[in-house]
Amino acid sequence: MKPRLSPKQAAVGIIRRLRANGHIALLAGGCVRDMLLGHRPKDYDVVTDAVPQRVAELFKKTRLVGAQFGVVLVRQGGVWTEVATFRSDHEYADGRHPTRVTFGDPAEDAQRRDFTINGMFYDPLTHEVIDYVGGQKDLRDGLIRAIGPPEKRFAEDRLRLIRAIRFAGRFQYRIEPHTYQAIRRHAHLIAHVSAERVREELEKMLTDARRAWAFRMLIESGLLRHLWPKSDWNAERAELSAAMLQRLPVRSSFAAAVACILVHWPSQEVNRICRDLTCSNDLRKRVTWLVEHHRTLAEADDMSLADLKRLMQHPGFEELLTLTSAWLAAKGRSLSAFHRAVRRARAIPADQVAPPPLIDGADLIAMGLTPGPMFKRILERVYDAQLEGTVATKAQAKALALAEVPRTQPLRDDGR
């Protein structure tokens, strides 16, 4: 079995084969930017003058995923690499895809890309950077600049309005003034981008350590109020969300970040907004739960042990701790009661947080009770007592269950 290649090895191997067959082939886009910054790219994209059909001839395992746009996936050493033909784009009818493309050369291909820092090429065989757009200078100057007229770049793909801010946040760069003014003028166009693409971009932005800075840029640019339908923001809400994002740990989940943003809304609205953003059911439920409970531990001195344990049983409990801490700090409120609740929670042994119930519905039936809605109430009451530590054995649990039975509930003949 051949060893699996790294993404870089796979891309360079593709470039070598294309070169050996008389074609131009280079690395392009974000991987070039990241290498120049000293970062390890997540993936490597190859560009070439070979048309898609020619690429498919040269490699055994390919997928023509976007042949009309010159894009082929090539599998080498267990790694799929995107290989695209140099092209120039014609009119964009839908704010995302060109109506047609013309295959061309590296200089033409660079001009149709989004930002200068993403518009460079790199020859891994000669270690040469090919830069037709001034990307190296903008990297040195810390600048996000659209390639060519900003309005044209944003009209071609409206998601670039958010991508500019995400890149600025990620690298702590400034947005070039003409590019930024174009973002502000055309912010409303983001409402016409598919919700799934917006949510994916937000996830990249809000799981980055500089999420708060980027969120403030969404506010200042005017994009925030267009990210989902019926988006209702005022300065106070926006600033609280930004302050909460600022106080999240560096490594925080997307769910916790979204909860910071939606903390002002009631559960029903949180559910709707998450649906509008095409969040998964798990993410939607997690965010809704976090928002519903973000104040629960703020003043938890009177919380019962059972209620605390039930809260701890939720898979989002650790995220809830970070959210509550961020909310209290952003509001300028005391964290004393919250810290006491955290110490209390940490003192509970792990095996006592969610112990198996001492009795279940089958036990109630065996005790002579008739199944019905009452079962849920009885079992919850008994389990609460178990979590509190006032019931420790099956016999004690059964006795409490019988004590919870209403007098109008008869036992069956075999009951006791």
C-alpha positions in Angstrom: 0.0 0.0 0.0 1.4 3.4 -1.0 1.9 5.9 1.7 -0.6 8.8 1.8 0.7 12.0 0.5 0.4 15.4 2.3 -1.8 18.0 0.5 1.4 19.8 -0.6 3.1 16.7 -1.9 0.0 15.8 -3.9 -0.2 19.3 -5.4 3.5 19.4 -6.3 3.2 15.9 -7.9 0.4 17.1 -10.1 2.4 20.2 -11.1 5.4 18.0 -12.0 3.3 15.8 -14.2 1.6 18.7 -16.0 5.0 20.3 -16.6 6.4 17.0 -17.9 3.6 17.0 -20.5 4.4 20.5 -21.7 1.9 22.6 -19.6 2.2 25.6 -17.3 1.2 24.7 -13.7 1.4 26.7 -10.5 0.1 26.9 -7.0 -2.6 29.6 -6.6 -4.7 31.6 -4.2 -4.9 31.2 -0.5 -2.1 28.7 -0.2 0.4 31.1 -1.7 -0.7 33.9 0.7 -0.4 31.6 3.7 3.1 30.3 2.7 4.3 33.9 2.3 3.0 34.6 5.7 4.7 31.6 7.2 1.5 29.8 7.8 0.7 26.2 6.9 -2.0 26.1 4.2 -5.0 23.8 4.8 -5.2 23.0 1.1 -3.3 23.6 -2.1 -4.9 24.7 -5.4 -3.3 24.1 -8.7 -3.8 26.3 -11.9 -2.7 25.3 -15.3 -3.1 26.1 -19.0 -4.3 22.5 -19.6 -8.0 22.4 -20.3 -10.2 20.1 -18.1 -10.3 17.3 -20.7 -6.5 17.3 -21.0 -6.2 17.1 -17.2 -8.6 14.1 -17.2 -6.4 12.4 -19.8 -3.2 12.9 -17.8 -4.5 11.5 -14.4 -6.3 8.3 -13.7 -8.6 9.5 -10.9 -10.4 12.7 -11.7 -13.8 14.4 -11.1 -15.1 17.0 -13.6 -16.9 18.9 -10.8 -16.9 22.2 -12.7 -15.5 21.6 -16.1 -17.6 24.4 -17.6 -15.5 26.7 -15.3 -12.3 24.8 -15.9 -12.3 23.0 -12.6 -11.3 19.3 -12.1 -10.5 17.4 -8.9 -7.5 15.1 -9.2 -6.7 12.3 -6.7 -3.1 11.6 -6.0 -1.7 9.6 -3.1 -5.1 9.6 -1.4 -5.6 13.4 -1.6 -8.0 15.3 -3.8 -6.6 18.5 -5.3 -8.5 21.2 -7.2 -6.9 21.8 -10.6 -8.3 24.8 -12.5 -7.6 26.1 -16.0 -6.4 29.7 -16.3 -9.4 31.7 -17.3 -11.1 35.1 -17.6 -14.8 35.4 -16.6 -17.5 37.1 -18.6 -20.8 38.5 -17.2 -22.1 37.3 -13.8 -25.9 36.9 -14.0 -26.5 35.5 -10.5 -24.0 37.3 -8.3 -21.9 34.2 -8.0 -21.2 32.4 -11.3 -20.0 33.8 -14.7 -22.3 33.1 -17.6 -19.3 31.8 -19.5 -15.5 31.7 -19.2 -12.6 32.0 -21.6 -9.5 30.0 -20.9 -6.4 32.2 -20.9 -3.1 32.8 -19.1 -1.9 33.5 -15.6 -2.1 37.3 -16.0 -5.8 37.1 -17.1 -6.6 34.6 -14.3 -5.2 36.8 -11.6 -7.4 39.7 -12.7 -10.7 37.8 -12.0 -9.8 36.9 -8.4 -11.1 38.7 -5.4 -8.3 40.3 -3.3 -4.7 41.0 -4.1 -3.4 38.9 -1.2 -5.3 35.9 -2.8 -4.3 36.7 -6.4 -0.7 35.5 -6.5 0.8 32.3 -8.0 3.8 30.3 -6.8 6.1 27.9 -8.6 7.1 25.2 -6.1 9.8 23.9 -8.5 11.7 27.2 -8.8 10.4 28.8 -5.6 9.3 31.9 -7.6 6.3 34.1 -6.7 4.3 35.3 -9.7 2.5 38.5 -8.7 0.5 40.5 -11.3 -1.7 42.3 -8.7 0.6 43.7 -6.1 -0.3 41.1 -3.5 3.1 40.9 -2.0 3.2 44.6 -1.2 -0.3 44.5 0.3 0.8 41.6 2.5 3.7 43.7 3.7 1.5 46.7 4.3 -1.3 44.7 6.0 -4.0 45.6 3.5 -7.1 44.0 2.0 -7.6 45.4 -1.5 -10.0 44.3 -4.2 -8.3 43.4 -7.5 -9.5 46.0 -10.0 -12.8 48.0 -9.4 -14.2 46.9 -6.0 -17.8 47.3 -7.2 -17.2 44.8 -10.1 -15.5 42.3 -7.8 -18.5 42.4 -5.3 -21.1 42.3 -8.1 -19.4 39.1 -9.4 -19.7 37.4 -6.0 -21.5 39.2 -3.3 -20.1 36.9 -0.6 -16.8 38.8 -1.1 -18.4 41.6 1.0 -18.1 39.4 4.1 -14.9 37.6 3.0 -13.1 41.0 2.9 -14.0 41.5 6.6 -13.1 37.9 7.5 -9.7 38.3 6.0 -9.2 41.6 7.7 -10.1 40.2 11.0 -8.1 37.0 10.6 -4.9 38.9 9.7 -5.6 42.1 11.6 -5.3 44.0 8.3 -6.9 47.3 7.2 -9.3 47.3 4.3 -8.2 49.6 1.6 -10.4 52.7 1.6 -12.0 52.3 -1.9 -12.7 48.6 -1.1 -14.2 49.5 2.2 -16.4 52.2 0.8 -17.7 49.8 -1.8 -18.5 47.3 1.0 -20.6 50.0 2.8 -22.4 51.1 -0.4 -23.3 47.6 -1.4 -23.8 46.0 2.0 -27.5 45.3 1.3 -26.5 42.9 -1.5 -25.4 40.3 1.1 -29.1 39.6 1.6 -29.2 38.1 -1.8 -26.5 35.5 -1.0 -27.6 32.0 -0.1 -28.0 31.6 3.7 -25.8 28.5 3.6 -22.9 30.4 2.2 -23.3 33.3 4.6 -23.4 30.9 7.6 -20.3 29.1 6.4 -18.5 32.4 6.2 -19.7 33.4 9.6 -18.5 30.2 11.1 -15.0 30.8 9.8 -15.1 34.3 11.1 -16.6 33.6 14.5 -14.4 30.6 15.4 -11.3 32.8 14.8 -9.6 34.3 17.8 -10.2 37.8 16.4 -14.0 37.3 16.1 -14.9 40.4 18.1 -12.9 42.7 15.8 -14.5 41.2 12.7 -18.0 41.5 14.3 -17.5 45.2 14.9 -16.5 45.5 11.3 -19.8 43.9 10.3 -21.5 46.5 12.4 -19.6 49.5 11.0 -19.8 48.4 7.4 -23.6 48.0 7.6 -23.5 44.2 6.7 -24.8 43.0 10.1 -28.4 44.1 9.6 -28.6 42.3 6.3 -27.3 38.9 7.3 -30.7 37.3 7.9 -34.3 38.4 7.4 -36.0 40.7 9.9 -32.6 41.4 11.5 -33.4 43.9 14.3 -30.3 45.7 15.7 -29.6 48.8 17.7 -26.3 50.2 19.0 -26.8 48.8 22.5 -27.5 45.3 21.3 -24.6 45.3 18.8 -22.1 46.6 21.4 -23.1 44.0 24.0 -22.7 41.2 21.5 -19.3 42.5 20.4 -18.2 42.8 24.1 -19.3 39.2 24.8 -17.4 37.9 21.8 -14.4 39.8 23.0 -14.5 37.9 26.3 -14.9 34.4 24.9 -11.8 32.2 25.2 -9.6 32.1 22.2 -10.8 28.7 21.2 -14.6 28.9 21.4 -17.2 27.0 19.5 -19.4 28.5 16.7 -22.4 27.7 18.9 -21.1 29.9 21.8 -20.3 32.7 19.4 -23.7 32.6 17.7 -25.3 32.6 21.2 -23.4 35.8 22.0 -24.9 37.4 18.9 -28.4 36.1 19.5 -28.5 36.6 23.3 -31.0 39.5 23.0 -33.7 37.4 21.3 -36.4 35.2 22.8 -36.1 31.4 22.1 -38.6 31.4 19.3 -36.7 34.1 17.4 -33.4 32.3 18.0 -34.9 29.2 16.5 -36.1 31.1 13.5 -32.8 32.9 12.9 -30.8 29.7 13.1 -33.2 28.1 10.6 -32.9 31.2 8.3 -29.1 30.7 8.5 -29.5 27.0 7.6 -27.9 25.8 10.9 -28.0 22.1 11.5 -30.7 20.9 13.9 -28.0 20.1 16.5 -26.5 23.6 16.2 -29.9 25.3 16.3 -30.9 23.4 19.5 -27.5 24.0 21.1 -27.7 27.8 20.4 -31.3 28.0 21.6 -30.5 26.2 24.8 -27.5 28.4 25.5 -29.5 31.6 25.0 -32.4 30.3 27.2 -30.0 29.5 30.0 -27.3 32.2 29.8 -28.6 33.8 33.0 -29.3 30.7 35.0 -25.9 30.5 36.6 -25.6 34.3 37.1 -27.2 34.1 40.5 -27.3 30.4 41.3 -26.9 30.4 45.1 -30.5 29.1 45.5 -30.3 26.5 42.7 -31.1 23.0 43.9 -28.5 20.3 43.5 -30.9 18.4 41.2 -31.3 21.5 38.9 -27.6 22.1 38.8 -26.9 18.4 37.9 -29.6 18.5 35.2 -27.9 21.6 33.7 -24.6 19.9 33.9 -26.0 16.9 32.0 -26.5 19.0 28.9 -23.7 18.6 26.3 -23.5 22.4 26.0 -22.7 23.0 29.7 -19.1 24.0 29.2 -20.1 26.4 26.5 -22.8 27.8 28.9 -20.1 28.6 31.4 -18.1 30.6 28.9 -21.3 32.3 27.7 -22.5 33.3 31.1 -19.0 34.6 32.1 -18.8 36.7 28.9 -22.4 38.0 29.5 -21.7 39.1 33.1 -18.4 40.7 32.2 -19.8 42.5 29.2 -22.7 43.8 31.4 -20.3 44.9 34.1 -22.0 42.7 36.7 -20.4 40.8 39.5 -19.2 37.2 38.8 -19.2 36.2 42.4 -22.3 34.1 42.4 -21.4 32.6 39.1 -17.9 31.6 40.4 -19.6 30.0 43.4 -21.8 28.0 41.1 -18.9 26.8 39.0 -17.0 25.7 42.1 -20.1 23.9 43.3 -20.4 22.1 39.9 -16.7 21.2 39.8 -17.0 19.6 43.2 -19.6 17.1 42.0 -18.0 13.7 41.1 -18.5 12.9 37.4 -20.4 9.7 38.2 -22.9 11.6 40.3 -23.9 14.1 37.6 -26.1 11.8 35.6 -26.4 8.4 37.4 -28.7 5.8 35.9 -32.2 6.1 37.3 -33.0 3.8 40.2 -36.4 2.9 38.7 -38.2 3.2 35.4 -41.6 2.7 33.9 -41.3 -1.1 34.0 -40.8 -0.8 37.8 -43.9 1.3 38.2 -46.0 -1.2 36.2 -44.6 -4.0 38.3 -45.7 -2.0 41.4 -49.3 -2.2 40.1 -49.5 1.3 38.6 -51.5 1.9 35.4 -49.4 3.5 32.6 -50.3 7.1 31.8 -49.1 10.7 31.7 -48.6 10.5 35.5 -45.6 8.2 34.9 -43.4 11.0 33.6 -44.1 13.2 36.6 -43.5 10.4 39.1 -40.2 9.3 37.5 -38.9 12.9 37.3 -39.8 13.5 41.0 -38.0 10.3 42.0 -34.9 11.1 39.8 -34.8 14.6 41.3 -34.6 13.1 44.7 -31.9 10.7 43.5 -29.9 13.7 42.2 -30.4 15.5 45.5 -29.1 12.4 47.4 -32.2 12.0 49.5 -33.0 8.7 47.7 -30.1 6.2 47.3 -31.7 2.8 46.9 -34.3 1.1 44.6 -36.5 0.5 47.7 -36.4 4.1 48.7 -37.2 5.1 45.1 -40.2 2.8 45.0 -41.5 4.1 48.3 -41.2 7.7 47.0 -43.0 6.7 43.8 -45.9 5.3 45.7 -46.1 8.4 47.8 -46.4 10.5 44.6 -49.3 8.5 43.3 -52.6 10.6 43.5 -55.3 9.0 45.8 -57.5 8.8 42.7 -55.0 6.4 41.0 -56.0 2.9 41.9 -53.5 0.1 42.1 -54.1 -3.1 40.1 -55.2 -6.2 41.9 -51.6 -7.4 41.9 -50.3 -4.1 43.3 -48.9 -3.7 46.7 
